[in-house]
Amino acid sequence: MPSYEKGAVRIHFEEAGSGFPLMIIPGGGLNATIGYLTGGAPFDPLAEFKNEYRVIAADLRNANGGQSSGPLEIDRPWDAYTDDHLGLMDHLGIGKFMVLGFCIGGPFIWNLLRRAPDRVVAAVLAQPSGSRPEMRDLFYENNMKGWGPALTANRPDITMEMVEKFLTKMYRTNPDFVLTVTRDFVRNCKTPVLILPDDIPAHPYAVAMECAMLAPNAEVSFFPWKEPKERVPLAVRQIRSFLRAHRPALA
């Protein structure tokens, strides 16, 4: 697996296929790795789209079980990850690209659209994460148990006190909606987006549908699309049609 390095950050990534670039953001929260795409995702986007696109996926920085690493940027957690996403595209010489993200990929995509609206030409948010008013601390608590302890066990430079500050900034400072942008941003975002809602605690249906209603160029899939399993190929077909409709012609 190749890697991209910038300062103290090392990002391991994988590529498949050729064509217009399609970035894939795996799910799995802060433990998101390329392995999720074959072991936990509803479908494998590398296998599904490599015949039409240059598909690129990476392990998230400091994901347990992954091979990407870097400092814990306590004051700017979301932007640090977005730096990695954009930095990888820069490293590969890619200007404009499309993106498909699962779970935590939802908040990451909205941050990409905020940071680089001229580069992301279309986005697919599959089972996107969002904040439930009745469960504001869900992500904080899950990562304090399921991410922080394993990370600190392997990284003597990172303490649980640092993890707590990082997660507080990431999930408790603006604990509403999609965590990275405001409703006004989504309302004014012109980028075409396709949203495939889910409805589990970490992937609230209401937030996904609110995004679909607010974003002026949004489309939404049928629901539920993951169960029964026979529905997944239909959802993939919809994603393929959406990507084709917005794919720029290669020069």
C-alpha positions as CSV (number, residue, x, y, z in Angstrom):
1,M,0.0,0.0,0.0
2,P,1.5,3.4,-1.0
3,S,1.8,6.3,1.5
4,Y,1.9,10.0,1.3
5,E,3.9,12.0,3.9
6,K,3.7,15.7,4.9
7,G,5.6,16.7,7.9
8,A,4.7,14.3,10.8
9,V,1.7,13.0,8.9
10,R,1.8,9.7,7.0
11,I,-1.3,8.6,5.1
12,H,-1.6,5.1,3.7
13,F,-3.9,4.9,0.7
14,E,-5.0,2.5,-2.1
15,E,-5.9,3.2,-5.7
16,A,-7.9,1.2,-8.2
17,G,-9.0,1.7,-11.8
18,S,-8.6,4.8,-14.0
19,G,-10.7,7.7,-15.1
20,F,-12.1,10.8,-13.3
21,P,-10.9,10.7,-9.7
22,L,-13.4,9.4,-7.1
23,M,-12.3,9.7,-3.4
24,I,-13.7,7.2,-1.0
25,I,-14.0,8.0,2.7
26,P,-14.5,4.7,4.7
27,G,-16.8,4.5,7.6
28,G,-16.0,3.3,11.1
29,G,-15.7,6.6,12.9
30,L,-12.2,7.5,14.0
31,N,-11.2,3.9,13.3
32,A,-12.1,4.2,9.6
33,T,-9.7,2.2,7.4
34,I,-9.7,0.8,3.9
35,G,-10.5,-2.6,5.4
36,Y,-14.0,-1.2,6.2
37,L,-14.8,-1.1,2.5
38,T,-14.6,-4.9,2.2
39,G,-15.4,-5.9,5.8
40,G,-18.2,-3.5,7.0
41,A,-19.5,-1.4,4.2
42,P,-22.9,-2.2,2.5
43,F,-20.9,-2.5,-0.7
44,D,-17.3,-2.3,-1.9
45,P,-16.9,1.0,-3.8
46,L,-13.5,0.1,-5.1
47,A,-14.8,-3.0,-6.8
48,E,-18.0,-1.3,-8.0
49,F,-16.5,1.8,-9.5
50,K,-12.9,1.0,-10.6
51,N,-14.1,0.2,-14.1
52,E,-15.1,3.8,-14.6
53,Y,-13.1,5.9,-12.2
54,R,-9.7,6.4,-10.6
55,V,-10.9,5.3,-7.1
56,I,-8.8,6.4,-4.1
57,A,-9.3,5.4,-0.5
58,A,-7.1,6.0,2.6
59,D,-6.9,4.9,6.2
60,L,-7.9,7.8,8.5
61,R,-5.1,9.4,10.5
62,N,-4.6,7.5,13.8
63,A,-7.3,4.9,13.1
64,N,-6.6,1.8,15.2
65,G,-6.0,-1.0,12.8
66,G,-4.9,1.3,10.1
67,Q,-1.5,2.5,8.8
68,S,-2.0,6.3,8.8
69,S,-0.5,8.3,11.6
70,G,0.1,11.9,12.7
71,P,-0.2,14.3,15.5
72,L,-3.5,14.8,17.4
73,E,-4.4,18.4,16.4
74,I,-6.6,19.2,19.4
75,D,-7.6,22.7,18.3
76,R,-8.7,21.7,14.8
77,P,-9.7,18.0,14.7
78,W,-12.1,18.1,11.7
79,D,-9.8,20.4,9.7
80,A,-6.8,18.2,10.4
81,Y,-8.6,15.3,8.7
82,T,-9.7,17.5,5.8
83,D,-6.0,18.6,5.4
84,D,-5.2,14.9,4.9
85,H,-7.9,14.4,2.3
86,L,-6.9,17.4,0.3
87,G,-3.2,16.8,0.9
88,L,-3.6,13.3,-0.6
89,M,-5.3,14.7,-3.7
90,D,-2.5,17.3,-4.0
91,H,0.1,14.5,-3.7
92,L,-1.5,12.6,-6.5
93,G,-1.7,15.7,-8.7
94,I,-5.5,15.7,-8.6
95,G,-7.3,19.0,-8.9
96,K,-11.0,18.3,-9.2
97,F,-12.6,15.1,-7.9
98,M,-15.8,13.5,-6.8
99,V,-16.2,11.9,-3.3
100,L,-18.2,9.1,-1.8
101,G,-18.2,8.7,2.0
102,F,-19.8,6.4,4.5
103,C,-20.8,7.3,8.1
104,I,-18.2,9.8,9.4
105,G,-17.6,10.5,5.7
106,G,-20.8,12.6,5.8
107,P,-19.3,15.3,8.2
108,F,-16.0,15.0,6.4
109,I,-17.7,15.7,3.0
110,W,-19.5,18.7,4.3
111,N,-16.2,20.0,5.5
112,L,-14.5,19.3,2.2
113,L,-17.3,21.2,0.5
114,R,-16.7,24.1,2.8
115,R,-12.9,24.1,2.4
116,A,-12.7,23.2,-1.3
117,P,-15.9,24.0,-3.1
118,D,-14.1,24.5,-6.4
119,R,-12.5,21.1,-6.3
120,V,-15.3,18.7,-5.2
121,V,-17.7,18.5,-8.2
122,A,-20.2,16.0,-6.7
123,A,-20.6,14.1,-3.5
124,V,-22.4,10.9,-2.3
125,L,-23.1,10.6,1.4
126,A,-24.0,7.0,2.3
127,Q,-25.5,6.4,5.8
128,P,-24.1,9.8,7.0
129,S,-23.3,10.5,10.6
130,G,-25.2,13.3,12.3
131,S,-26.0,14.5,15.8
132,R,-29.2,13.5,17.6
133,P,-30.6,16.1,20.1
134,E,-31.3,13.3,22.6
135,M,-27.8,11.7,22.2
136,R,-25.4,14.6,21.9
137,D,-22.5,12.7,23.6
138,L,-22.8,9.5,21.6
139,F,-19.7,10.1,19.5
140,Y,-17.7,11.4,22.4
141,E,-18.5,8.5,24.6
142,N,-18.0,5.9,21.8
143,N,-14.6,7.2,21.0
144,M,-13.5,7.6,24.6
145,K,-14.1,3.8,24.9
146,G,-13.5,2.5,21.4
147,W,-10.7,4.7,20.0
148,G,-8.7,6.5,22.6
149,P,-7.5,3.6,24.8
150,A,-6.1,1.6,21.9
151,L,-4.5,4.6,20.4
152,T,-2.7,5.7,23.6
153,A,-1.6,2.1,24.2
154,N,0.3,2.3,20.8
155,R,1.3,5.9,20.9
156,P,3.3,7.0,24.0
157,D,3.2,10.6,22.8
158,I,-0.6,10.7,23.1
159,T,-2.3,10.6,26.5
160,M,-6.0,10.1,27.4
161,E,-6.1,13.7,28.6
162,M,-5.2,14.7,25.0
163,V,-7.8,12.4,23.6
164,E,-10.4,13.8,25.9
165,K,-9.6,17.4,24.7
166,F,-9.5,16.3,21.1
167,L,-12.9,14.6,21.3
168,T,-14.4,17.5,23.3
169,K,-13.4,19.9,20.5
170,M,-14.5,17.6,17.8
171,Y,-17.9,16.5,19.2
172,R,-18.9,18.8,22.0
173,T,-18.0,22.3,20.8
174,N,-20.6,22.4,18.0
175,P,-22.6,19.2,18.8
176,D,-25.5,19.9,16.4
177,F,-26.6,18.8,12.9
178,V,-23.8,17.4,10.8
179,L,-21.0,18.6,13.2
180,T,-18.9,20.4,10.7
181,V,-21.1,23.0,9.0
182,T,-24.2,24.9,9.7
183,R,-27.7,24.6,8.1
184,D,-27.1,27.9,6.4
185,F,-24.0,26.4,4.7
186,V,-26.0,23.4,3.5
187,R,-28.8,25.7,2.3
188,N,-26.3,27.7,0.2
189,C,-24.2,24.7,-1.0
190,K,-24.5,24.4,-4.8
191,T,-22.5,21.2,-5.2
192,P,-24.7,18.2,-6.3
193,V,-25.1,15.7,-3.5
194,L,-26.7,12.4,-3.3
195,I,-27.8,11.3,0.2
196,L,-28.5,7.6,1.2
197,P,-30.1,7.8,4.6
198,D,-29.7,5.3,7.4
199,D,-31.5,5.2,10.8
200,I,-29.3,4.0,13.6
201,P,-28.1,6.1,16.6
202,A,-25.0,7.4,14.8
203,H,-26.7,7.9,11.4
204,P,-30.0,9.7,12.1
205,Y,-32.5,9.6,9.4
206,A,-33.9,13.0,10.3
207,V,-30.5,14.8,9.8
208,A,-29.9,13.1,6.5
209,M,-33.3,14.1,5.2
210,E,-32.9,17.6,6.5
211,C,-29.7,17.9,4.5
212,A,-31.5,16.6,1.5
213,M,-34.3,19.1,1.9
214,L,-31.9,22.1,2.5
215,A,-29.2,21.5,-0.2
216,P,-30.5,23.1,-3.4
217,N,-28.9,20.4,-5.7
218,A,-29.5,17.4,-3.5
219,E,-31.0,14.0,-4.4
220,V,-32.0,11.3,-2.0
221,S,-32.2,7.5,-2.3
222,F,-35.1,5.3,-1.4
223,F,-35.2,4.1,2.2
224,P,-34.4,1.6,3.6
225,W,-31.7,0.7,0.9
226,K,-29.5,-1.6,2.9
227,E,-32.1,-4.2,4.0
228,P,-33.1,-6.5,2.6
229,K,-29.7,-7.1,0.9
230,E,-31.3,-7.4,-2.5
231,R,-31.9,-3.6,-2.4
232,V,-28.2,-2.7,-2.2
233,P,-27.5,-3.2,-6.0
234,L,-30.4,-0.8,-6.8
235,A,-28.8,1.8,-4.5
236,V,-25.4,1.3,-6.2
237,R,-27.1,1.7,-9.5
238,Q,-28.5,5.1,-8.4
239,I,-25.0,6.1,-7.2
240,R,-23.6,5.2,-10.6
241,S,-26.2,7.2,-12.4
242,F,-25.6,10.2,-10.2
243,L,-21.8,10.1,-10.6
244,R,-22.1,9.7,-14.4
245,A,-24.5,12.7,-14.6
246,H,-22.0,15.0,-12.8
247,R,-18.7,13.5,-14.1
248,P,-16.7,16.1,-16.0
249,A,-15.2,15.1,-19.3
250,L,-11.6,14.2,-19.0
251,A,-9.3,16.6,-20.9
